Amino acid sequence: MKILVIGGGHMGQSFAQSFLHSFITDTSNFAVLEKDPSKFEALKKIGVSHIFNKPGKELLEADLIVLAVKPQAFNNLALSIKPFISTEQVFLSIMAGVSIQTIKNALNVEKIIRAMPNIAAQIGEGMSVFTSSAAVTRIELVTVQNLLESTGKNLYVSNEDLIDAGTAISGSGPAYVLYFMESIFKAALDLGFAKPQAEMLTHQTFKGIIEYSQNSKENFRELIIKIASKGGTTEAAIQVFENNKTQDIIIKAVKQAYQRAKELGQIKS
């Protein structure tokens, strides 16, 4: 399969690195279209040898085209690539908020898979939610699913609206976790730990409980109760969260991210 990624930013680089390093494709069958020359060096470092800065015949030669640009840039991009694409090609979009119908209308193509990965795709530990248009064959869908698996785990959904929901949960989710980690880190500094110690305490605490939770048959609330013994230190901290309705704030924030994903699909270039 010949693959061409449009967009050499963070996610475009993540996909390029995952595809090449997992040997799903090789350098002779892989290319990147990126208009910003300042990104060329980073792309070359991860093994991309074919880089183009304007649309041309390379687009038409690709079996799969990955749309990895910002949603606000899509309309202008569509106008520039439309003369160089065909209805036989499969398009994998990782643009937040841009619907399958919008891509169909802009490019006049039918085979579209829409996915929302996250930043951990860079190390093969990402989480992607994806769906497809009716024109995508089962073989094409399985092929793209195998590509997504090179970036981490994936979840297929038949309801496209869940892609925007996935954007708010797993797409933006790493930043929520990092926000909480930063807070724990700052608290550790305030309590007297040196920076390297605070970093180690924070990272290992999160890593450990994630693995513990994944291997436990207990749900999140049951595990919280298990850790927060009556009258203990953990209960004192949890009580502060509960008094300040921290969980309600987090849920509200995630729903706001979902709403923004819907809005991004309506933004014109």
Stockholm file with secondary structure:
# STOCKHOLM 1.0

chainA/1-269         MKILVIGGGHMGQSFAQSFLHSFITDTSNFAVLEKDPSKFEALKKIGVSHIFNKPGKELLEADLIVLAVKPQAFNNLALSIKPFISTEQVFLSIMAGVSIQTIKNALNVEKIIRAMPNIAAQIGEGMSVFTSSAAVTRIELVTVQNLLESTGKNLYVSNEDLIDAGTAISGSGPAYVLYFMESIFKAALDLGFAKPQAEMLTHQTFKGIIEYSQNSKENFRELIIKIASKGGTTEAAIQVFENNKTQDIIIKAVKQAYQRAKELGQIKS
#=GR chainA/1-269 SS CCEEEECCSHHHHHHHHHHHHTTSSCGGGEEEECSCGGGHHHHHHTTCCCEESSCSHHHHHCSEEEECSCGGGHHHHHHHHGGGCCTTSEEEECCTTCCHHHHHHHHTCCCEEEEECCGGGGGTCEEEEEEECTTSCHHHHHHHHHHHHTTEEEEECSCTHHHHHHIIIIITHHHHHHHHHHHHHHHHHHTTCCHHHHHHHHHHHHHHHHHHHHTCSSCHHHHHHHHSCTTSHHHHHHHHHHHTTHHHHHHHHHHHHHHHHHHHTTCCC
#=GC SS_cons         CCEEEECCSHHHHHHHHHHHHTTSSCGGGEEEECSCGGGHHHHHHTTCCCEESSCSHHHHHCSEEEECSCGGGHHHHHHHHGGGCCTTSEEEECCTTCCHHHHHHHHTCCCEEEEECCGGGGGTCEEEEEEECTTSCHHHHHHHHHHHHTTEEEEECSCTHHHHHHIIIIITHHHHHHHHHHHHHHHHHHTTCCHHHHHHHHHHHHHHHHHHHHTCSSCHHHHHHHHSCTTSHHHHHHHHHHHTTHHHHHHHHHHHHHHHHHHHTTCCC
//
